[in-house]
Amino acid sequence: MKKLLMICAAASCLGMVQVHAQVNTTPSAATDPAMAELKAARDKISADYKADKAACDAMKDNAKDVCMEQAKGKEKIAKAELDQKQKPGDGNARKVAEAKVEVAYAVAKEKCDDQKGDAKDACVKQAKADQEKGKAEIKAMKK
């Protein structure tokens, strides 16, 4: 008798698990239009980065380094803008602004490598000043 009760209890639990699994199945994220659009946008950003990076391969020396920084920066800004588009808000707007400042600084600093001596020092100093100005503007956005 105990065995029969145990078998019945196990069978009913098993049946409940199957019903619960069927009720909780949701359509995959790929069928949701918003998720599909987001995935397509991310795929486009990735494809654009790969194309930009491939274009840099033909270059040499510092021109290639500058090109790579620009490609990375373009991707970073595009991702931040996509996040802002998906979830508009002050926080994401600041992230877009921060990404633009960081990218501008990285590219400017890389361009300075073409120069030598005092000209290079002045170039780096100007890039750093522009970065600090951008950061101050972002900080003002918070208030």
N, C-alpha and C positions, 0 to 999 in steps of 0.2 A: 504494500500500500504506500509506504514511504517513497519507494522508487517511482511509483506512478505519479505521486504528487510532485516529486522533484522533476520528472520529465515534463509534466504539464506546466510547471512554473517556468522551466527553462524554455519551453516552446513558446509560451506566451511572451516572455521577455524578448525572445528572438523575433517574434512577430512585431512587437512594439518598436524594436530597433529598425526593422525594415520600413515600417510606416513612417517613423520619424525621419529616416534618411530620405524617403521620397518627398516628404513635406518640405524639408529644408534645402532641397536642391534649388539653386538659383541659376538663372541664365548666366553664361560665362560673360566675362568682362568684354570680350570681343564683340558680343552682340549689342552691347549698350552703345548707342551712337556717340555719347559724350566721351566715353572711354576710347572708342575707335578713333575719334577725332584727335584726342590727346596723343594716342600712340602714333598716329600719322604725323602729327606735328613734331614729336620727338624723333621719329624716323627721318623726317626731312632735315632737322637740325643736324643729325648725325651724318646724313648723306652730304649735306653742304660742307660740313667740317672735313670729311674725307676728300671731297673734291678740292677744297681750298688747300688742304695738306698736300695733295698730289701735285697741285700747281706749284707749290713751293719746292718740290723735289728737283725741278729744272734749274733752280737758282743755285748760286754758290756763295760761300763766305757769309758775311753778315747780312746780306740781302735775304738769304734763306732764313736766317735766324729771325729777322724782322717779320718776314712773311709768316713764319710759324707762330710767332707771338700774336700776330693779327688774326690768324685762323683760330687759335685757341681762344682769343678774346671774343671773337665774333660768336663762337659757340657758347661761351659762358654768358654773354649778354643775351643771346637768343633764349637760352634756358631760363634765365631770370625773368625775361619778358613773358615767356610762356607761363611761368608760375604766377606772374602778376595778372595775366589774362584769365587764368583759371580761378584764382582766388584774389580778386582785387582788394587792395587794402594798403594802408600806410606802410606796414612792415615790408610787404613785397615791393612797394614802390621804392623804399629805401634800398632794398637789396639790388634792384635794377640800377639805381644811382651808384651804389657802391661798386657794382661790377663794372660799370662804365669808367669810374675813376681808377680802379685797379688796372683795367686793361689799358687805359690811356697811359698810365704810368709805366707799365711793363713795356709797351711798344716804344714810348719815348726813350726810356732807358736803353733799350736795345738799339735804337737809332743812334744814340750817343756813342756807341762802340765804334762807329765809323770815324769818329774824330779822335784827335790826339792832344795830349797836354792840357793847357789851360782851356782850350775850346771844349774839350770833353768834360772837364770839371764844371765849367759853366753850364753846359748842356744838362748834366746830371743834376746840378743844383736847381736849374729851372724846372726840370721834370719833377723834382721833389717838391718844389714850391707849388707847382700846379696840383700835385697830389694833395698837399696839405690844404689848399684852397677848396678843392673838391670835397675833402673830408669835413671841412668846416661848414660847407653848404649842406651836406647831409645831416650833420649834427643840428643845424638850424631847422631842418625838416621835422625833427623830433619834437620841437617845442611848439 
